[in-house]
Amino acid sequence: MKNLLLILPLLFISSCSQDMFTLICKFKPGALYTDTLTFNESKSEVLRTSDNPSYSPFSYNARSTDDGYILFGTYYKTDSDGNKTLIEDEVAWVLTKNAPANKTSLKNDSWEWELYYFDDFKTDPVRFLSCREQ
């Protein structure tokens, strides 16, 4: 199963066309590293890559909402003892242009998309990345 998770990003890249939707994202505008969210043509899958050398590409499934996307995926969670548990179809992120008012938002004319942790998004949103269309 571990090998399958490593191959998924490669399969995603090979199945994408030139008609993809791509977002360039940063933790904050002056951040050293840049993440890229690349949607496939049908916008049902997203590949997250980073120029941070310690980050490995990760593929998410995407579900469209009225004002953005819900991203979910399968991954390994490692506990403090180093034991790995496979977590399948876990909802992880909300990607939106219309987050509830919050102190973590960096939204402006350039960084119009924001990626939020899914947990407590509606009641206490915490932004992870600010994004702009490429």
C-alpha positions as CSV (number, residue, x, y, z in Angstrom):
1,M,0.0,0.0,0.0
2,K,2.9,2.4,0.8
3,N,4.2,2.0,-2.8
4,L,0.7,2.7,-4.1
5,L,0.6,6.0,-2.2
6,L,4.0,7.0,-3.7
7,I,2.8,6.2,-7.2
8,L,-0.5,8.2,-7.0
9,P,1.1,11.6,-7.6
10,L,2.8,10.2,-10.8
11,L,-0.5,8.8,-12.1
12,F,-2.1,12.1,-11.4
13,I,0.5,14.1,-13.3
14,S,0.3,11.7,-16.3
15,S,-3.5,12.0,-16.4
16,C,-3.6,15.8,-16.5
17,S,-4.0,17.9,-19.6
18,Q,-3.1,21.5,-20.4
19,D,-6.5,22.6,-19.2
20,M,-5.8,22.3,-15.5
21,F,-6.6,24.9,-12.8
22,T,-3.5,25.8,-10.8
23,L,-3.1,27.8,-7.6
24,I,0.2,29.1,-6.2
25,C,0.2,29.1,-2.4
26,K,2.2,30.4,0.5
27,F,1.9,30.3,4.3
28,K,2.3,34.1,4.2
29,P,3.2,36.4,1.3
30,G,6.9,36.6,2.2
31,A,7.3,32.9,2.9
32,L,10.4,31.1,1.6
33,Y,8.6,28.1,0.1
34,T,5.8,28.0,-2.4
35,D,3.2,25.2,-2.7
36,T,1.3,24.5,-5.9
37,L,-2.2,23.0,-6.0
38,T,-2.9,21.6,-9.5
39,F,-6.4,20.4,-10.3
40,N,-7.1,17.9,-13.0
41,E,-9.4,18.9,-15.9
42,S,-12.6,17.7,-14.2
43,K,-11.5,19.4,-10.9
44,S,-12.0,16.1,-9.0
45,E,-8.4,15.6,-8.0
46,V,-5.7,18.0,-6.7
47,L,-2.0,17.4,-6.6
48,R,-0.1,19.4,-3.9
49,T,3.6,20.0,-4.6
50,S,6.1,22.2,-2.9
51,D,9.5,23.6,-3.6
52,N,10.3,22.7,0.0
53,P,12.7,19.8,-0.3
54,S,11.4,18.1,2.8
55,Y,7.8,17.9,1.3
56,S,6.6,15.0,-0.9
57,P,3.9,15.5,-3.4
58,F,0.4,14.5,-2.2
59,S,-2.8,13.8,-4.2
60,Y,-6.2,14.7,-2.9
61,N,-9.7,14.1,-4.1
62,A,-11.8,17.2,-4.5
63,R,-15.5,17.9,-4.1
64,S,-16.9,21.2,-5.4
65,T,-18.9,23.4,-3.1
66,D,-20.8,26.7,-3.6
67,D,-17.7,28.7,-2.9
68,G,-14.7,26.4,-3.4
69,Y,-13.7,22.8,-2.8
70,I,-13.4,20.3,0.0
71,L,-10.1,18.3,-0.3
72,F,-9.8,14.8,1.1
73,G,-7.3,12.0,0.8
74,T,-5.7,8.8,2.1
75,Y,-2.5,9.0,4.0
76,Y,-0.4,7.5,6.8
77,K,-0.6,9.0,10.3
78,T,2.4,8.4,12.5
79,D,2.0,8.4,16.3
80,S,4.7,9.4,18.8
81,D,6.0,5.8,18.9
82,G,6.6,5.7,15.1
83,N,3.6,3.4,14.4
84,K,1.9,4.2,11.1
85,T,-1.9,3.9,10.6
86,L,-3.5,4.2,7.2
87,I,-6.3,6.9,7.2
88,E,-8.6,6.6,4.2
89,D,-10.7,9.3,2.6
90,E,-10.1,11.8,5.4
91,V,-11.5,15.3,4.9
92,A,-8.5,17.6,5.4
93,W,-9.0,21.0,3.8
94,V,-11.5,23.7,2.7
95,L,-10.3,25.7,-0.3
96,T,-12.4,28.9,-0.6
97,K,-12.7,32.5,-1.7
98,N,-15.3,33.2,0.9
99,A,-14.1,32.1,4.4
100,P,-16.0,33.3,7.4
101,A,-14.4,36.4,9.0
102,N,-11.3,35.4,11.0
103,K,-8.0,36.7,12.3
104,T,-5.9,34.3,10.2
105,S,-7.1,35.5,6.7
106,L,-4.6,37.2,4.5
107,K,-7.1,37.6,1.6
108,N,-6.6,40.5,-0.7
109,D,-6.8,41.3,-4.4
110,S,-3.8,39.1,-5.2
111,W,-4.2,36.2,-2.7
112,E,-7.9,35.5,-3.3
113,W,-8.1,31.8,-2.5
114,E,-7.3,30.4,1.0
115,L,-6.8,26.9,2.2
116,Y,-8.2,26.2,5.7
117,Y,-8.1,23.2,8.0
118,F,-11.4,21.4,7.7
119,D,-11.9,21.0,11.4
120,D,-13.9,23.8,12.9
121,F,-13.9,25.7,9.6
122,K,-17.4,27.1,10.1
123,T,-17.0,28.1,13.7
124,D,-13.3,28.9,14.2
125,P,-11.5,28.9,10.8
126,V,-7.7,28.6,10.8
127,R,-6.0,29.4,7.5
128,F,-3.1,27.2,6.3
129,L,-2.2,28.7,3.0
130,S,-3.1,31.8,0.9
131,C,-3.3,31.2,-2.8
132,R,-3.5,32.9,-6.2
133,E,-4.4,31.6,-9.6
134,Q,-1.5,31.0,-11.9
